[in-house]
Amino acid sequence: MNDQQWKDLLSVIRGDTLPALPTGFIIDSPWLPNWSGISILDYFTDERRFLDANLNAIRTFPQTMFLPGFWSEYGMCTEPSAFGAVSIWEENQFPFAGKVLRSAAEVEFLEKPNPRKDGLLPFVIKRLRHLQPEIEKAGHRIRFAVARGPLNIASFLMGATEFLMAIKTDAEYMQRLLTITTDFLVEWIDYQRECFPSIDGILLLDDIVGFISRRDFEVFALPYLKRAFSSDVSVKFFHNDAPCKVCAPYLPEIGINLLNPGMQHTLTELKAWTGNKVALLGNIPPRDVLAAGTPSDVTRSVMEMLNALEDHSRLIVSCGGGMPPGAPTENIQALISAAENYTH
């Protein structure tokens, strides 16, 4: 993000009114490589292609915010790799992390990784350090520390079904597991901030919170998310494109001030559940409209979403969740134009 975009983001979070409705998107490996004409594996392994893909995006769509911006990642393998997960790669498929824990009891033997040395994390930092001069030459800065959330990491270490079952059958082990993943996350976020002093935001992605009850959220998510978001930064950004009804009322208490939800709920509902204290990045249908629709479909969806909303403060127009694979340039431009030209 450049300086003006960062100022606009802070203004939206405060509830200020901008001259036009802002737009923004989470972009990463599910969309950016193929949109740029390269394979996913090339995107992960070639620093030059990674940089060029991101520069291509910001130059093609200069009117919009890309969050977190120059996201140095290895898909879902990033954090699990530090715990010893085997990373499975294909040329043009999303990478996948193998399980580490075969049973809840094996949590007793799980050690907290060192984010300075373990797994793919040093590669994440090195890529950004190598490219930082060119990123800044383009007028942008490294603004966010980024990680998967504590439940998300736990679900990769165990398997999502196994983890969700274990919070019912082996609660003490799961609390121990979440303590380890959260302690690791705090250190990982701190290390990113240490390496890049321009960071003034955190982005955590954890859609596993959308699959648990309110009671389980209070026990297995709330305390760990509070700790994971405890850094003193201006933007505390949470992505959960699973159902948000359970977690939304707790987001202000956690400290989260920006949410990227899925499309399961309306913006009106989300504003009500959060007390309009959390800025929203969303939420037209990503696959069926932004990726598979026509520009006219996108424009119509944006207008319907905005017309149904009485209060347009604390809003960045986007899709529900991250940029979907296959979203074409003309559809993204249609969304940006519809928001820019909207009058209520």
N, C-alpha and C positions, 0 to 999 in steps of 0.2 A: 504494500500500500504506500502511496505517496503521502506527503505531508497534508495536502488538502483533504484527501480521502480519510485520513486518520482524524482530522479535525471534524469532518462531517460525521464520522462514526460516533465520536464522543458527543457531538451535538444531538444526534438521534437518541443516544442512550439517556441523555439528560431530559429529553422530551422537547427539545427546541424544534421550531419549524424551519425547514429549509425551503429555498425557492421552488424546488421541484421534489417530488417524491424520489428518494434515493433507491438504487437497486444494488444488489450484491449477490454473490454466489460463492459457496464452498467449491473449490475445484481441486482435484487431485487425480490419482491414477485411473479411477474408473472412466473418466471422460477425457482428460487432457492429452494423453499420448495419441490415441487414435484420431482425435480431432486434428492433431498436428501432423498426422500422417506417419507416425512411427509406432513400433510395437511397444507393449507395456514393459517388456523386459529391457528393451533399449532405453526406455525412459528411466528405469531404475539403475542401469549400469553405465550410462554414458552422461557425464556431467554436462557436456556441451549440448546434447540433445535435451536434457532436462531444462537447462537454462533457456535455450531457444524456444522450447514449447511454452514456457511461462512468459517470456518476452512477447511471443506471438500473440498470446491471449490478451495481455494488457495493451498491446498496440492495436489489436482488432477491436477491442471494446474499451476505449479509454474512459467512457462515461460511467463505468460501473466499478464497484469494489470487488476485488477477489480476495477471499478470506481462506486461510490466514495469509496467503500470498507467499509464493515460492516455498510451498510446503515440502520440506525435505522428509520423505517418508518411504517406507517399503511396504505399503499396504498394511494389511492386518498382521504382518509378520514383525513389525517394528518392535513393539514392547515385548511380546511373547518370546522373541529370539533371545532377549537378555536372560530369560529364565531357562534357556536351553531347548526351546521348542525347535524342532526341525522345520526349516522353511522349504516349502514346496513351490517350485517355479516352473512356468511354461512360457513360451514365447509371447503369447498374446492373451493370456488368461490372468485373472487376479491371483496373486500368490496366496498361499494358505499356510497357517501354522499348525503343525501337528500337536497332539496332546502331550502334556508332560506328566500329569497326574492320572493314575489308573484307578484310584479310589480316594475317598475323602481322607482316609487315615494317612495317606502319603503326604498330606500337608505338613505333618510333623517333620518331614525331612527337607521341606522346601526352604531354600535360602534366598534372602533378599539380594538381588543383583546390584552390581556397581555400575551406574549409568555411564561412568567415565571409561569403562573398559569392556563391558559385556555385550555380547550379541551384536546387532547392527547399529547400536546407538552411537558408537564412535564414528561410523560411516555417515550417519545423519549430520553430525556436527562438522565433520571434515568437508562434506559437500558444500555446506553453507559457508564455511570459512574460505574455501577455494573460490566461491562465486560471489562472496559479499562485495568485493570491489565493483563488479559489473552490475550487480543488483542496485547498488547505490549510485552508480553512474547513470543508470536508467531512471533515477529519481525516486527510487523506492527504498524502504528499509525493512529489516527483519523485525516484525512487530509482535509476533506471538510465540510463546512456548506451546507446543502441541503434543498431545498424547491421547491414547485411548484411556477411558476411565477405569476405576478399580473393579467394577463388576464385569466390564467388557473383557479386561485382561484375565480375570478369574475364569470367565466362561471359555476362553481359548485354552487356558491351561488344563481345564477339566473336560471341556465339551459343554455346549450351552445346556442341553437337556440334563446332563449329569449335575451341572452346577445348580440349576433351578430345583432339581429334586433334592439335592443335598442341603439346601437352605431349610428344607422341611425335616430331613432325616438326620442331619449331622450339623446342627446349627453352630456348635462350638468350633468345629473344624473350619466352617465357612467364615466365621468371624475372624479366626486366626488367619485364614487365607486373605481376607480383605484387608486385614491390618498390614500384612506383608506387601500386598500390591499397592496399598495407599502410601505406606512409608517409602516404597520405591518411587512412586509417582512424585511425591514431594521432592525427593532428591533429584529426580530427572528434570522436573520443572526448574528447580533452583540451578541446576547445572546449565540448562539452556540459557537462563537469564544471566548467569555468570559469563558465558561465552559471548553473548550478544547483548550489551547494555541497552540497545535500542528497544528491546522487548518490554512492552508495557501491557501485554494482554496474555491470557491463557485461553486456549481452546481445548476442551475435553469432549470426547465423543463416547457416549455410552448408551446405546439403545436397549441394553439389557434391563434398565430400570423401567422400561415400558411393559415388561412381562411379569411384574410382581405386584402383589396387593399393597394397599396403603399400609397395613400393619407391617408387612415385610419391608416395605420401603423405609419405614421409620427405623427399623432395626438394622437392615443390611445395606442401606444406601445412604440415608441422611447423614450419619456421623462421618462416613468415609468421604462423601462428596464435600462436606464442609471442610474437612482437613485438606483434601486435594485442591480446593479452591482458596486456600488460606493465604496465598501470597498477596502482597500489597501491590496490586496492579490496577490499572484504570478499567480494563475490559475483562470481564469474566464470562466467557462465551461457552455455551453448552449446546451440543448437538445430540438430539434424541429424535430420530424419525420413526420410532415406534410410538404407541399411544402415550400421550403426555398428561392425561387427566389426573393420574395419581401424583406425579412429581410436580406438576405446575404450581400448586399452592405453596410448595416448600422452596421454590427457587429463590425468592427474595431473602429468605432466612439463610440459605446456603451462601448468598452473596452474588449469585448469578445475575447479570444485568443484560444479557443478550442470549436469546434462545433461537435455535434453528429446529423447528418441529417437523414432523411429517405432515401428511395431508388428511389425517384421521379426524382432525378437529378444525373448526373455523377459527379465524383470527378473533372474532368476537368472543368465542368461548375462552380462548387462551388469554385474552386481555382480562376477562372476568376472573378466571382462576388465579391469575398472577397479580390481581389488583392493579393492573396496568403499570406495574413497577418494573417490568422486564421488557426491553425492546425485542421485537420479533423479526426474524429473517424468514420470510415465507410468503405464501405456501401454495402456489398453484400446483396441480398434479405434475410431478416430474416426468414420469414415463409416458403416460397416455397423452399429455398435452405438450410439454416442452420438448420431448424427444420425438414423439410419434405424430403430433398434430401438425397443422399448417400454421403459418404466421397469423392467419385470421383466427384460428382456434386459440392461439396464445393470447392475442389481443383481447378476444372475447372473454377468456378466462380471467385475465387481469382485471378487466372492467367489472365483471361480475363480482370478483373478490372485493374490489375497492368500493363498489357501490353498496355492498352489504355491510360495510364497516362505517360506523358513525364517527369514530375517532381515528384519525390517520397519524397521530403522534406515535413515537417509538415504533416505527415501522420501516423496514427495508424490504422492498418488493423483491421476491425471489421465488424459487420453487420449494416445495416441501422436501427437506433433505438436501444432500449435495447435488451438484450438477450431474444429471443422469447420463450414462453412456449413450452415445449417438445423438445427443442434442445438437442440431445443426446451427450454423452461424445465423441464418435468417430468422430462426425462431428466437434465439437469444436477443437479437436486435429488436425483434418485435416486442418482446417483454420490456426491454429498456425504453423503447419509444412510447409504449403505452403508459408506463409509469411517469415518464417525463412530461407527457402531454395531458395527463389526467387533470381534470378540473371537477371539483365537487359542488 
